[in-house]
């Protein structure tokens, strides 16, 4: 059986988000005996996929320069077309031509679309190979994520332009994502909540759940201890991603001062590439450090006292929390942040949604090293039991088997 994967980024190195998920899926399918080709976008400075471990997982690999959409392009689409932003984000005539070439040359048994952005090529797939089976692997229920962004931003006058954008995108994504779901053979959701959202969006579509996962053992390796201070708080993630920016802004504006009133030495470390300019004011604070890109997040995970996940927007499941769990961190999160994970407040994490409760929970953890240790150990055990890739791969293979696909 031969598969073609379409991805918006080279899934190596598997440091964050989509790359973490896609690399794990490719590894599991390769180990099961499937032949896999990869058609992907590559950013400047990224390694040639042929020089990475992807070369052992994939046969043919085609990597094309990622398209560039200017603000003017996005505004034109917003004002003059009915397209959702995500439906245009990764559109490239060169990629479409390469896809047509692959589909005409190779008789694929299945095409797997990784993320909604890559569903822009679904019409091409159906036009060239109408009968080929197609899976849409959804990183999030994107239409529902935009709804939540709208609900959060509309409450803040300064964020009304963002709220208006999300309202438009919510409406457009509802139409786009519904059409995608109806035209593929199976939708893969990463959580029960997302599966239910897709069921409401497009009743009758086939939806399977394959949770996010990580290679848990990688997070037990010993790294260089960083001197972050005795009360270091850590947040990680791609920092031009709107839910992450919102989380940091909410935490620094409404939570951090109360924590520092009780624990003056507390300091927040924001670790992740591409910091958005909305964080420029946060950078100036003495109690916050925005690191930008780091080669390895594990030293921060192992050196911080408490991992904070003050997310108020989200869909899917947060790979950042799985990384923190695997590293044995003491975690405090909102319920949105921990959505889709089989955690219990007080056992593997502390859950708190309002600013006061979040601050009080964080202070309690900072003052109780034994409690931090117990939480971290329980979180790691849960990650090993439920979210290690070898545990998840059988669920992926069942999806393929249900479609009549076996190696």
Buried (B, 14 or more C-beta within 10 A) or exposed (E): BBBBBBBBBBBBBBBBBBBBBBBBBBBBBBBBEBBBBBBBBBEEEBEEBEEBBBEEBBEBBBBBEBBEBEEEEBEEBBEEEEBBBBBBBBBBEEBBEBBBEBBEEBEBBBBBBBBBBBBBBBEBBBEBBEEBBBBBBBBBBBBBBBBBBBBBBBEEEEBEEBBEBBBBBBBBBBBBBBBBBEBBBBBBBBBEBBBBBBBEBBEEBBBBBBBBBBBBEEBEEEBEEBEBBEBBBBBBBBBBBBBBBBBBBBBBEBBBEBBBEBBEEBBBBBBBBEBBEBBEEBEEEEBBBBBEEBEEBBBBBBBBBBBBBBBBBBBBBBBBBBBBBBBBBBBBBBEBBBBBBEBEBEEBBBBBEEBEBBBBBBBBBBEEEEBBEBBBEBBBBBBBEBBBBBBBBEBBBEBBEEBEBEE
